[in-house]
Amino acid sequence: MLTNVLRRPQGLSKFYATQARPFVPPASLNHFDFRQRQREKPRPTTPTFYTARPEFYDQLSSLESALQHAKTALTTCHLLPLPKFAREALPPRVNAWVDKRELGLKLRSTLTTSRYRRVVLVLNELETYRSISEKAGIIELQEGIRAITELFERADAATMLARGKAKPVKLDEYGRSYTLGKRKTSSARVWIVPVQQPPADKSTASLSIPAATETDSALTALLNPNSSSKSNEPVSVAQILVNNTPLSTYFPIPADRARVIHPIKLAGLLGAYNIFAIVRGGGTSGQSGALAHGIAKGIAAHDPAAATILKKAKLLRRDPRMVERKKPGLAKARKRYAWVKR
């Protein structure tokens, strides 16, 4: 009790309002106009008003509605869904959309990477529908989609798309091609000349040689031109000279020779071309890879039908792998010295 007295300040006491407010009947308040006090909130013009970025979501919803209209139109024309083989037959989509910063300025909103990718996915799908409508000959739909996608393309789209394209290999007046192959620090300049078939002799015109025998003899002639055959099979006149040296002499390792001949075997053109090359830099592994790269590019120029096979085998692009540099304090790129306690 004494403790409570000490805790409570002297002269302070609590008062409670026991008298209630006077009752006012509602009928006496009819002369008051409460509508002036109640402010009516304006109705939002768009459903995205309550989001953090209404401008961005408005543009995205308009793009998605355009995508849905295009999809409905193609479905009505029985062009969707496309079978897998028909979708793979479409030309590859090559676009140059604006970057994240410029797209944010167009949409009047700061874009994150996920929002930017979301817009690009819709644009890519629109471009796919445009190519389908172009193949089907639906001009109105094609022009409508094109008018939308042009708003989001870069100003220098044509220049940027042409920058990554490789220059086509041209044949000279004699049917020869010149290509450049690279691998690691090696480079190879390759000249490919089609083999001039000698006129058929009347005495041997009636003899027919199986295709497998011709391929084996051509492969043997390329790998080892000094080998002699006791049979009466015609020796292939095709040859590969590297720095004015036969292939088997310049590359003594079988793996290097197999790497050089791999594009020719893959295209099924053994014995069809004479190949002359000048290689510089690197070792035998890099030089053989550079020579194979140059040969593959030349074969694709001579025989466009074989370009698809070589492209799927990734022989038409330069191998980007390089030797990793040595690090300071290490024995090699990643090898460490043995730890010594003292």
Secondary structure, DSSP 8 states (H G I E B T S, - for coil): -HHHHHHS-TT-------S------GGGGTT--TTTTS------SSGGGGSS-HHHHHHHHHHHHHHHHHHHHHHHTT--S--HHHHHTS------B--HHHHHHHHTS---HHHHHHHHHHHHHHHHHHHHHHHHT-HHHHHHHHHHHGGGB-TTHHHHHHHSS-------TTS-EEEEEEETTEEEEEEEEE-------TTTTT----HHHHHHHHHHHHH-TT---SS--------EEETTEEHHHH--SHHHHHHHHHHHHHHT-TTSEEEEEEEESS-HHHHHHHHHHHHHHHHHHH-GGGHHHHHHTT-SS----------TTSSSSS--------
